[in-house]
Amino acid sequence: MSRVGKLPVSVPNGVDITLEGQHLRVKGPKGQLEHTVHPAVRVSNADGQLVVTRESDQPEHRALHGLTRSLLQNMVTGVTDGFRKSLELQGTGYRAQLQGQTLVLTVGYSHPVEMKPLDGVAFEVELPTLVHVSGIDKQAVGQQAALVRRVRPPEPYHGKGIRYRGEQVRLKAGKSRG
């Protein structure tokens, strides 16, 4: 049996779970998320915990078992605490600023790059070189952070660019003079 899938998802106080057939709705203090569960997987709500079971031991069903449990855990975590990814801008003159909801990046191009957030995602600029992407949907937050990073990924010779906070960029050796 799946080790991830057999763990129950604990539902904290203040989180309301509605299960209508295969459609699951999780509502909490930060918002509401919905997910349609695959027909091969069953979700039951008992004693403040969500339990995920599968109908057979086929490889696809085993994979869906753990996946479904992880998605449910992320939904519960998202509506209670939310998710956040931090990005650092490194390079001379690189900076970010907010204009309303739009993130404006100045990262060495001839023009500033403007980015609108995806639905359910918000930008926060703590410092001119530190951007936070936050929201209740883990997939959307990760996707938006990846789109911001893709504007100017870290380059391998000087390390300039946009990187996740704490990301280690392996630098290549430059020209050798001999």
Secondary structure, 3 states (H helix, E strand, C coil): CCCCCCCCEECCCCCEEEEECCEEEEEECCEEEEEECCCCEEEEEECCEEEEEECCCCHHHHHHHHHHHHHHHHHHHHHHCCEEEEEEEECCCCEEEEECCEEEEECCCCCCEEECCCCCEEEEEEECCEEEEEECCHHHHHHHHHHHHHHCCCCCCCCCEEEECCCCCCCCCCCCCC
